[in-house]
Structure formats: structure tokens, C-alpha cells
């Protein structure tokens, strides 16, 4: 009886263990399937459009997109409005938003629609986030709202704008086309991250002042051979443009850094990519620090990190809807480095200690510090030399001298030799 009971208990334990393992495997499989299913439903080409939960916002977005696409692909000149006044601007086009839609979104909502459109369409370099609106009477007494979309001054000329557009399209296509199609997404992301950084310089001064020329905030700053320099906004837009072309899921994000958290405008831009296990932050501008020496450097401090690791970046959720929290870890730089080395595509971080010191404190401070160090070393050497000399003198003074009487010996030497 005892033997049967013992066998029953062993069988029960074995069965329970097997069921636990199978349940764990099922849970893991379900989680993996859920992640794949979530990835399949994410369309980052329309990410912010899809995050509007109101049809009025989507209607305004679609209306804006139709008109913007037409202008983007034409050589139409932007119209100069309010000439000879302080409020002059170039109008790209205008759209008529129905009063029904405007009642829902209003000016604030229209700004959100424009922000979302520009974030989803980073190659629309000519389009400013600024807009003007006014009421407009229609036939039959109906009223709508006429929204004028502003074109940056640099791109008002249609012919030159098309040349720039074609150059951007070719640059994006070439970068994407140079990648092997069967590469994992994280390797495509890594290679484009490095390629853009190697070919561009970060405009820190314009970033901090938010007063640079319009091209430095667009993909034109990255891809135009005349510039090859940009703020973080240009980096993030260029990176998304190429990621879209390669099929890697990527979104554009704006916000503030901790040091500019009280800013009245968004002071920084970066990207988020969706890989196998979730979202990651990628910040090309911060991986490309401006050096005092002018050296072009590459680091990986902001490559595939989590939101917790990027605690100094505060996304503007009131500016763009549905910005996700990044929690992915499987493709962090430390996790993928060995694979990248094995594939012979790894590039070392080349931001050395001297560069960091020079950039942190500036040339004048470093030179003054070096001068002070040299003076201290010279002073120390002189003191050591002086002490040694003093010791030698003291040693000579303290040395006892013995006087030898040579008179007898001299007397003997003076005697003539015996014959």
C-alpha cells in the first residue's frame, strides 16, 4: 500500500512539473506571438495619424496630406503674403476646414495635426509648422476655416525646391539601397546611424539658440552637399526617412532635455525604433558630439536605450500623440556588439579622454590649466634642485678635515741621495 502511495505521489509531482513547464512554454510562446502581432499592426509611416482617436483630427490630417503631397511633387512657387509688413510669409497652399471639424479641433488641434503630419513625413523639408487661419464664407451662407500652410523662405521657389527634393530622394534611396535586404533590422539601424553621423556635423549652437537657418532643422541639412550639418531635428528626420525606406519601424520624436525643460519650444529631437522585443530610443545628435578640435566622432551612448536610461530626454506628449515608452533591451549596444564584430561591421567609439576634457572645459580653460600644471612642475623641479644643492653644501660644511704634517717627509725628500 505504501509503495502504491509513493508511486502515486511521484507520478503526481512529475505530472505537475510537466504541466508547469508546458504552461511556461505556452506563456512564452503567447508573449512572442503577441509581440509579433503587435509589431505587425504598427505602421510607423502613419504612426501619429493612427494615434488620433477622433475622426475630426484624421479628416483634417487627410485633407492636409492631399494638398501637401500635391505641392511637394510640383514646381509651384509659394505665394508671398503680407508683403512689406513685419508679418510677411510664403504660403505653400491653403485648405478649407469645415466648421464642423473646426469646432472639434480648433487652432490647437490644427497645430497638433500639422505636427503629426510633419513627424510622419520627414522629407517634407519645405513645410513650416506655422500656419495662419481665417473664416471664409461659402456659397449658400456656410462658413469654413481657411488654413494657410507656411513654406520656409529658402524653398519658396518651385524649381529649386524640386532640385533639392530630388537630391533628398536619391540620397535616401542610395543609403537604403546599399544595405543587404536580408540584414536584421537592428543591423540596418546600426549602419544607417553610423553612416549619417560620419557624413554630417552637429550644429550645437543653432540647436541651443533655436535660431539657425531653416535647412538646419530639416533633412536638407543632412543630405545637401552644400550643408552637411544640422541640428538634432535634421538628424532625427533624416534617420526616420531612411528607416522608412528600409522598412524598419521608426518614429520621429520631439521634446526637451533636462537642461532646457523650462523652454517654451521643443529644444531637441530624436527617434524611437520598434524591434523584436519592443521600442528603443536612438539619438543620433547625442551620439555625435561637437568637438572643440573639429574632429568627427562617434559614440553609442544613445543607441538602442530605454526610456529609463534616457531620463534626460522628455518627450513632448502634448505636441505629438501616443509617444511610446521604450523598454526593449535585447538589442542594446552591449548585447549586439559581439554579433556586429563577427559580421565585420562594428565601428569603435572614437571619442577619447582628451576630446572629452577639451569639449567639457574649452580650449582656453585647458590651456590655462596646462600652463598652471607646467608652472607647478617647473616650480617643483626648482625646489627639488634647490634642496639637493642645499644638502650638498651642508654635507661639505659638516665634513671633518684632517691636516697632515708633511714637514718631516719634505725634509727627507730634500736630502741629496747617497752616493
Secondary structure as the mmCIF struct_conf table of DSSP 4:
data_model
#
loop_
_struct_conf.conf_type_id
_struct_conf.id
_struct_conf.beg_label_comp_id
_struct_conf.beg_label_asym_id
_struct_conf.beg_label_seq_id
_struct_conf.end_label_comp_id
_struct_conf.end_label_asym_id
_struct_conf.end_label_seq_id
HELX_RH_AL_P HELX_RH_AL_P1 UNK A 2 UNK A 41
HELX_RH_3T_P HELX_RH_3T_P1 UNK A 44 UNK A 46
HELX_RH_AL_P HELX_RH_AL_P2 UNK A 47 UNK A 50
TURN_TY1_P TURN_TY1_P1 UNK A 51 UNK A 51
BEND BEND1 UNK A 54 UNK A 54
HELX_RH_AL_P HELX_RH_AL_P3 UNK A 55 UNK A 72
TURN_TY1_P TURN_TY1_P2 UNK A 73 UNK A 73
BEND BEND2 UNK A 74 UNK A 74
HELX_LH_PP_P HELX_LH_PP_P1 UNK A 76 UNK A 78
STRN STRN1 UNK A 79 UNK A 81
BEND BEND3 UNK A 82 UNK A 82
TURN_TY1_P TURN_TY1_P3 UNK A 83 UNK A 84
BEND BEND4 UNK A 85 UNK A 85
TURN_TY1_P TURN_TY1_P4 UNK A 86 UNK A 87
STRN STRN2 UNK A 89 UNK A 98
HELX_RH_AL_P HELX_RH_AL_P4 UNK A 99 UNK A 120
TURN_TY1_P TURN_TY1_P5 UNK A 122 UNK A 123
TURN_TY1_P TURN_TY1_P6 UNK A 125 UNK A 126
STRN STRN3 UNK A 127 UNK A 137
TURN_TY1_P TURN_TY1_P7 UNK A 139 UNK A 140
BEND BEND5 UNK A 141 UNK A 141
STRN STRN4 UNK A 143 UNK A 151
HELX_RH_3T_P HELX_RH_3T_P2 UNK A 153 UNK A 155
BEND BEND6 UNK A 157 UNK A 157
HELX_RH_AL_P HELX_RH_AL_P5 UNK A 158 UNK A 177
TURN_TY1_P TURN_TY1_P8 UNK A 178 UNK A 178
BEND BEND7 UNK A 179 UNK A 179
TURN_TY1_P TURN_TY1_P9 UNK A 181 UNK A 182
BEND BEND8 UNK A 183 UNK A 183
HELX_RH_AL_P HELX_RH_AL_P6 UNK A 185 UNK A 198
TURN_TY1_P TURN_TY1_P10 UNK A 199 UNK A 199
STRN STRN5 UNK A 201 UNK A 202
HELX_RH_AL_P HELX_RH_AL_P7 UNK A 204 UNK A 209
TURN_TY1_P TURN_TY1_P11 UNK A 210 UNK A 210
BEND BEND9 UNK A 212 UNK A 212
HELX_RH_3T_P HELX_RH_3T_P3 UNK A 214 UNK A 217
BEND BEND10 UNK A 218 UNK A 218
HELX_RH_AL_P HELX_RH_AL_P8 UNK A 219 UNK A 223
TURN_TY1_P TURN_TY1_P12 UNK A 225 UNK A 227
STRN STRN6 UNK A 229 UNK A 230
HELX_RH_AL_P HELX_RH_AL_P9 UNK A 232 UNK A 246
TURN_TY1_P TURN_TY1_P13 UNK A 247 UNK A 247
STRN STRN7 UNK A 249 UNK A 257
HELX_RH_3T_P HELX_RH_3T_P4 UNK A 258 UNK A 260
TURN_TY1_P TURN_TY1_P14 UNK A 261 UNK A 262
BEND BEND11 UNK A 264 UNK A 265
STRN STRN8 UNK A 268 UNK A 275
TURN_TY1_P TURN_TY1_P15 UNK A 276 UNK A 277
STRN STRN9 UNK A 278 UNK A 282
TURN_TY1_P TURN_TY1_P16 UNK A 284 UNK A 287
BEND BEND12 UNK A 288 UNK A 288
TURN_TY1_P TURN_TY1_P17 UNK A 292 UNK A 293
TURN_TY1_P TURN_TY1_P18 UNK A 301 UNK A 302
STRN STRN10 UNK A 303 UNK A 305
TURN_TY1_P TURN_TY1_P19 UNK A 307 UNK A 312
STRN STRN11 UNK A 313 UNK A 315
TURN_TY1_P TURN_TY1_P20 UNK A 317 UNK A 319
BEND BEND13 UNK A 320 UNK A 320
TURN_TY1_P TURN_TY1_P21 UNK A 321 UNK A 322
HELX_LH_PP_P HELX_LH_PP_P2 UNK A 323 UNK A 326
TURN_TY1_P TURN_TY1_P22 UNK A 330 UNK A 331
BEND BEND14 UNK A 332 UNK A 332
HELX_RH_AL_P HELX_RH_AL_P10 UNK A 333 UNK A 342
TURN_TY1_P TURN_TY1_P23 UNK A 343 UNK A 344
HELX_RH_AL_P HELX_RH_AL_P11 UNK A 353 UNK A 361
HELX_RH_AL_P HELX_RH_AL_P12 UNK A 363 UNK A 398
HELX_RH_AL_P HELX_RH_AL_P13 UNK A 407 UNK A 414
BEND BEND15 UNK A 415 UNK A 415
HELX_LH_PP_P HELX_LH_PP_P3 UNK A 416 UNK A 418
#
